[in-house]
Amino acid sequence: MASGKKKGFKIEPFKHPLKMDPTYGDKTWKVLEDAIHEINNHNASGLSFEELYRNAYNMVINKFGDRLYNGLVQTQTEHLRVVAAKIEAAQGETFLRELKLRWDHHNKSMQMIRDILMYMDRIYVKHQNRAPVAQLGLDLWRDHVVRQKGIRDRMLSMLLELIHRERTGDIVDRALLRSITMMLMDLGANVYSEDFEQHFLARAAEFYQIEAQEFLGSCSCPQYMERAERRLHEEVERVDNYLDPSSEPKITRVVENELIQKQMRALAEMESSGMVALLEGDKYEDLHRMYMLFKRVDKGLDLMRSMLSEHLKSSGKALITDPERTKDPVEFVHRLLSEKDKYDRINGSAFSNDKSFQNVLNTAFEHFINLSARAPEYISLFMDDQLRKALKGGNEDEVDAMLDRVMMLFRYLQEKDVFEKYYKQHLAKRLLSGRAVSDEAERSVLVKLKTECGYQFTSKLESMFTDIKTSRDTMQEYKARRQASANGEDDVELAVQVLTTGSWPTQSSAKCNLPRELERGCEDFKAFYLASHSGRKLSWQTNMGNTDMRATFGEKRHELNVSTYQMVILLLFNEADRLSYADILHATSIPPVDLKRSLQSLACVKGRNVLKKEPMSKDINESDSFLYNSSFHSKFYKVKIGTVSAQKETEPEKQETRQKVEEDRKPQIEAAVVRIMKARRVLDHNSIVAEVTRQLSARFVPNPTVIKKRIESLIEREFLERDASDRRLYRYLA
C-alpha cells in the first residue's frame, strides 16, 4: 500500500455576499408596533410571543436597535397621551379609580413588552446606556400621565382631601389611597416626595397647628395629652395602611412639633391640671404619658426636670419652714420619708426609673433638707425613736428596710458631723438607760454609717458599745464581791457604767448632792474600781443616770422610773411635805436648767404629777412651791416619768452643740490643709479652699472664711508661709 501525505479540505467564502432587504427594519418594526398596539388594547391572546421575540432579536443583531428603541418610545408616548386624556375626563372620585385602573393596565402591558424586547434590554440598552424597558415604562408614565398638570394637581388635591376627611372621622377607601401612593413610590422616591409627601406634611402641619389651639382651649392637660397620643398613633397607622414607611418619622415629627414641641410649656404650666397638679395628685399614668410625649421632642424632658426640681424645692422648703410640722421631730422625718417614697414611686412608675430624674430628685432633696439647721438633729431623733420603740416586734427585714430609708435622708445631709454629735448623745442615752431594743439593729446602723462615711466616723460610736460590755463584766465582779461581804443593811442596788472620756458625749460634771445612801455606794464602787485600775480617775455623770425607786402615795404603792436628778428631788419629800423652788435648788445643787426641766416633768405632766405645784401653770418659776401629791394614782404599778423637752434641745443647748461642732471642725480643716500642702508643696489660696472642701464634703461643707482663718493659724505656727512675690501663694514648710 503506497504511503503518501493526507489531503486537506478548504472552505471558501461565498463570492457574492447576502444583501439585506432595505425595508427589513421598517417591515419588522411594523410587525412589532402592531403587536405593541394589540398589547396596549388588551388583545394579546392571539400574538405569538416567540415570533415577536425573534423579530426583536433580529432587529438588534442587524443594527436596528435605535429604530426599535425609539419606535417603542414614540408608540408608548402616543398611547399614554390617549390614556391621560381618558383619566382627565373622569369626574369626582372616579378620577382616582380611573388612574389606578390605567396604571394597572400600563404595568401589565409593559411586562409583556419587556418579555418581547428582552434581548434588546440585555444587549442594546446596556451598550447604549439607555433606560431598560421597565424603567422606560415608568418614566413615560411619570412624564405623560402623572405629571400632566390636569392630572397632577387633581391627584394631589384628592389625596390630601381624602386624608383630611379620614383625620376628621370619615371612612375612606384606604386600598385606593395605597394604590396611588405606591404608584408614586414606584415611579421614584423623588416623585413620591415632590409630588405628594412634601404637600402631605405641609397640610398636616396646618391641620395640627389649628387643632393644637382648639385642644388647648377646651381640654385639660391630661385630656390634651391623650388626644395628642391618639393622633400620633393614628398617623403611624395611616403610614402602615397606605403610605410609604419612609414617611413615618417625618409625619410623627410634624405631629410632635405642632402638638407637643410648640405647646409643651403651656401644657406643663396649665393651671389646675399641669405637671405640678399631676405631681401633687399622684397622677402616675398622666405623668408617664407626659414623660413619653415630651421625651419625643427636643428639650421636652429638660422642661419636666426643671419643673420637677422647682416644685420639689418649693414644697420641700414649705415643709422645712412650717413651724407646725417641725414641732415633732419624729413626725417631721416621717413626712420627709413619705415625700421621698412618693417621688421614688413617681420616678419608677411615671418616669421609667430615669436616672436623670432621680438625680433631680436627689439634688432637690439635698437642697431643701439642708435649709433646716435642725435636720441632722431631727433625723437622729427619728432613728432614736425607732431604735427605742418602733422596732419592737419587727422582723430583721423590716428593721433593715427602715434603716435603709433613713439612711437615704442621711446621705443628703451636708453637716454629717452635726448628725454624729446628736447621734452619739442619743445612742448614749439608749445604752445607759437600757432602752436599746436590739443590739443587732444598733450595730446595723453603725455598719451603714461606716459604709457611708468611713471608719473614723463610727470609731467612737463603736467604742461606746465596748465600754458597755466592759461595764457589764465589771459590775458582775463588783456584785460578786458585795454579795460575799454583804451584811444585809444595803437599801441601794448600784449599777455603774464606766465610760471612756472622749468616746462619750459627756458634759462637764455638774455638781449634784446625792443622798447619803447613794454617796456611800459611789465611794464603795470607786474604791473597788481604782483598786484594780490604778492611775485612772472617776468622774460621776449624774445627769446621765436613772433610778428605779419605790414610793407610797396614800395607801397605794408604785415603782417609779426617774432620772437621777428627779430621784434626788423626790427624796427631799421624805423629810418635808412642802418645799419652795429655792429650797430644792439649795438642797440639790442641780443646775437651774435641769432642775426646772425635772420639776416640770414631776409636777406638770398629766398622769405623772407625783408632785403638786403652786401656783398651777405649765412653766416653772423661781417663786413656785411644790408639795407631795398623796392622791397620785396610776393603773400601772411601774410608772415611768420622762423628762420634759428631753427630745428637743433648748436654744442654749443648741448653741452649745453648734459651738462644739465648730470647734471639732477646726483640727479637721487644718489636717486637710496640711495633707494637701505636703503633697503639692506650693498652692494658691482658691485651690486650697476647693480641695479642702472636696476632701471634707463627706462630713461637712467647710466655710471658706473658716478655712482662711485656719490657714492663718498654720502660718503663725510655721506650718505654711506666704510666697514673697505672690501673696496668694502658700508654701509648705517641712
C-alpha positions, 0 to 999 in steps of 0.5 A, spaced: 500 500 500 503 506 497 504 511 503 503 518 501 501 525 505 493 526 507 489 531 503 486 537 506 479 540 505 478 548 504 472 552 505 471 558 501 467 564 502 461 565 498 463 570 492 457 574 492 455 576 499 447 576 502 444 583 501 439 585 506 432 587 504 432 595 505 425 595 508 427 589 513 427 594 519 421 598 517 417 591 515 419 588 522 418 594 526 411 594 523 410 587 525 412 589 532 408 596 533 402 592 531 403 587 536 405 593 541 398 596 539 394 589 540 398 589 547 396 596 549 388 594 547 388 588 551 388 583 545 394 579 546 391 572 546 392 571 539 400 574 538 405 569 538 410 571 543 416 567 540 415 570 533 415 577 536 421 575 540 425 573 534 423 579 530 426 583 536 432 579 536 433 580 529 432 587 529 438 588 534 443 583 531 442 587 524 443 594 527 436 596 528 436 597 535 435 605 535 429 604 530 426 599 535 428 603 541 425 609 539 419 606 535 417 603 542 418 610 545 414 614 540 408 608 540 408 608 548 408 616 548 402 616 543 398 611 547 399 614 554 397 621 551 390 617 549 390 614 556 391 621 560 386 624 556 381 618 558 383 619 566 382 627 565 375 626 563 373 622 569 369 626 574 369 626 582 372 620 585 372 616 579 378 620 577 382 616 582 379 609 580 380 611 573 388 612 574 389 606 578 385 602 573 390 605 567 396 604 571 394 597 572 393 596 565 400 600 563 404 595 568 401 589 565 402 591 558 409 593 559 411 586 562 409 583 556 413 588 552 419 587 556 418 579 555 418 581 547 424 586 547 428 582 552 434 581 548 434 588 546 434 590 554 440 585 555 444 587 549 442 594 546 440 598 552 446 596 556 451 598 550 447 604 549 446 606 556 439 607 555 433 606 560 431 598 560 424 597 558 421 597 565 424 603 567 422 606 560 415 604 562 415 608 568 418 614 566 413 615 560 408 614 565 411 619 570 412 624 564 405 623 560 400 621 565 402 623 572 405 629 571 400 632 566 398 638 570 390 636 569 392 630 572 397 632 577 394 637 581 387 633 581 391 627 584 394 631 589 388 635 591 384 628 592 389 625 596 390 630 601 382 631 601 381 624 602 386 624 608 383 630 611 376 627 611 379 620 614 383 625 620 376 628 621 372 621 622 370 619 615 371 612 612 375 612 606 377 607 601 384 606 604 386 600 598 385 606 593 389 611 597 395 605 597 394 604 590 396 611 588 401 612 593 405 606 591 404 608 584 408 614 586 413 610 590 414 606 584 415 611 579 421 614 584 422 616 591 423 623 588 416 623 585 413 620 591 416 626 595 415 632 590 409 630 588 405 628 594 409 627 601 412 634 601 404 637 600 402 631 605 406 634 611 405 641 609 397 640 610 398 636 616 402 641 619 396 646 618 391 641 620 395 640 627 397 647 628 389 649 628 387 643 632 393 644 637 389 651 639 382 648 639 385 642 644 388 647 648 382 651 649 377 646 651 381 640 654 385 639 660 392 637 660 391 630 661 385 630 656 390 634 651 395 629 652 391 623 650 388 626 644 395 628 642 397 620 643 391 618 639 393 622 633 400 620 633 398 613 633 393 614 628 398 617 623 403 611 624 397 607 622 395 611 616 403 610 614 402 602 615 395 602 611 397 606 605 403 610 605 410 609 604 414 607 611 419 612 609 414 617 611 413 615 618 418 619 622 417 625 618 409 625 619 410 623 627 415 629 627 410 634 624 405 631 629 410 632 635 412 639 633 405 642 632 402 638 638 407 637 643 414 641 641 410 648 640 405 647 646 409 643 651 410 649 656 403 651 656 401 644 657 406 643 663 404 650 666 396 649 665 393 651 671 389 646 675 391 640 671 399 641 669 405 637 671 405 640 678 397 638 679 399 631 676 405 631 681 401 633 687 395 628 685 399 622 684 397 622 677 402 616 675 399 614 668 398 622 666 405 623 668 408 617 664 404 619 658 407 626 659 414 623 660 413 619 653 410 625 649 415 630 651 421 625 651 419 625 643 421 632 642 427 636 643 428 639 650 421 636 652 424 632 658 429 638 660 422 642 661 419 636 666 426 636 670 426 643 671 419 643 673 420 637 677 426 640 681 422 647 682 416 644 685 420 639 689 424 645 692 418 649 693 414 644 697 420 641 700 422 648 703 414 649 705 415 643 709 422 645 712 419 652 714 412 650 717 413 651 724 407 646 725 410 640 722 417 641 725 414 641 732 415 633 732 421 631 730 419 624 729 413 626 725 417 631 721 422 625 718 416 621 717 413 626 712 420 627 709 420 619 708 413 619 705 415 625 700 421 621 698 417 614 697 412 618 693 417 621 688 421 614 688 414 611 686 413 617 681 420 616 678 419 608 677 412 608 675 411 615 671 418 616 669 421 609 667 426 609 673 430 615 669 436 616 672 436 623 670 430 624 674 432 621 680 438 625 680 433 631 680 430 628 685 436 627 689 439 634 688 432 637 690 432 633 696 439 635 698 437 642 697 431 643 701 433 638 707 439 642 708 435 649 709 433 646 716 439 647 721 435 642 725 435 636 720 441 632 722 438 633 729 431 631 727 433 625 723 437 622 729 431 623 733 427 619 728 432 613 728 432 614 736 425 613 736 425 607 732 431 604 735 427 605 742 420 603 740 418 602 733 422 596 732 419 592 737 416 586 734 419 587 727 422 582 723 430 583 721 427 585 714 423 590 716 428 593 721 433 593 715 428 596 710 427 602 715 434 603 716 435 603 709 430 609 708 433 613 713 439 612 711 437 615 704 435 622 708 442 621 711 446 621 705 443 628 703 445 631 709 451 636 708 453 637 716 454 629 717 458 631 723 452 635 726 448 628 725 454 624 729 454 629 735 446 628 736 447 621 734 452 619 739 448 623 745 442 619 743 445 612 742 448 614 749 442 615 752 439 608 749 445 604 752 445 607 759 438 607 760 437 600 757 432 602 752 436 599 746 431 594 743 436 590 739 443 590 739 443 587 732 439 593 729 444 598 733 450 595 730 446 595 723 446 602 723 453 603 725 455 598 719 451 603 714 454 609 717 461 606 716 459 604 709 457 611 708 462 615 711 468 611 713 471 608 719 473 614 723 466 616 723 463 610 727 470 609 731 467 612 737 460 610 736 463 603 736 467 604 742 461 606 746 458 599 745 465 596 748 465 600 754 458 597 755 460 590 755 466 592 759 461 595 764 457 589 764 463 584 766 465 589 771 459 590 775 458 582 775 465 582 779 463 588 783 456 584 785 460 578 786 464 581 791 458 585 795 454 579 795 460 575 799 461 581 804 454 583 804 451 584 811 444 585 809 443 593 811 444 595 803 437 599 801 441 601 794 442 596 788 448 600 784 449 599 777 455 603 774 457 604 767 464 606 766 465 610 760 471 612 756 472 620 756 472 622 749 468 616 746 462 619 750 458 625 749 459 627 756 458 634 759 462 637 764 460 634 771 455 638 774 455 638 781 449 634 784 448 632 792 446 625 792 443 622 798 447 619 803 445 612 801 447 613 794 454 617 796 456 611 800 455 606 794 459 611 789 465 611 794 464 603 795 464 602 787 470 607 786 474 604 791 473 597 788 474 600 781 481 604 782 483 598 786 484 594 780 485 600 775 490 604 778 492 611 775 485 612 772 480 617 775 472 617 776 468 622 774 460 621 776 455 623 770 449 624 774 445 627 769 446 621 765 443 616 770 436 613 772 433 610 778 428 605 779 425 607 786 419 605 790 414 610 793 407 610 797 402 615 795 396 614 800 395 607 801 397 605 794 404 603 792 408 604 785 415 603 782 417 609 779 422 610 773 426 617 774 432 620 772 437 621 777 436 628 778 428 627 779 430 621 784 434 626 788 428 631 788 423 626 790 427 624 796 427 631 799 419 629 800 421 624 805 423 629 810 418 635 808 411 635 805 412 642 802 418 645 799 419 652 795 423 652 788 429 655 792 429 650 797 430 644 792 435 648 788 439 649 795 438 642 797 440 639 790 445 643 787 442 641 780 443 646 775 437 651 774 436 648 767 435 641 769 432 642 775 426 646 772 426 641 766 425 635 772 420 639 776 416 640 770 416 633 768 414 631 776 409 636 777 406 638 770 405 632 766 398 629 766 398 622 769 405 623 772 404 629 777 407 625 783 408 632 785 403 638 786 405 645 784 403 652 786 401 656 783 398 651 777 401 653 770 405 649 765 412 653 766 416 653 772 418 659 776 423 661 781 417 663 786 413 656 785 412 651 791 411 644 790 408 639 795 407 631 795 401 629 791 398 623 796 392 622 791 397 620 785 394 614 782 396 610 776 393 603 773 400 601 772 404 599 778 411 601 774 410 608 772 415 611 768 416 619 768 420 622 762 423 628 762 420 634 759 423 637 752 428 631 753 427 630 745 428 637 743 434 641 745 433 648 748 436 654 744 442 654 749 443 647 748 443 648 741 448 653 741 452 649 745 452 643 740 453 648 734 459 651 738 462 644 739 461 642 732 465 648 730 470 647 734 471 639 732 471 642 725 477 646 726 483 640 727 479 637 721 480 643 716 487 644 718 489 636 717 486 637 710 490 643 709 496 640 711 495 633 707 494 637 701 500 642 702 505 636 703 503 633 697 503 639 692 508 643 696 506 650 693 498 652 692 494 658 691 489 660 696 482 658 691 485 651 690 486 650 697 479 652 699 476 647 693 480 641 695 479 642 702 472 642 701 472 636 696 476 632 701 471 634 707 464 634 703 463 627 706 462 630 713 461 637 712 461 643 707 467 647 710 466 655 710 471 658 706 472 664 711 473 658 716 478 655 712 482 662 711 482 663 718 485 656 719 490 657 714 492 663 718 493 659 724 498 654 720 502 660 718 503 663 725 505 656 727 510 655 721 506 650 718 505 654 711 508 661 709 506 666 704 510 666 697 514 673 697 512 675 690 505 672 690 501 673 696 496 668 694 501 663 694 502 658 700 508 654 701 509 648 705 514 648 710 517 641 712 
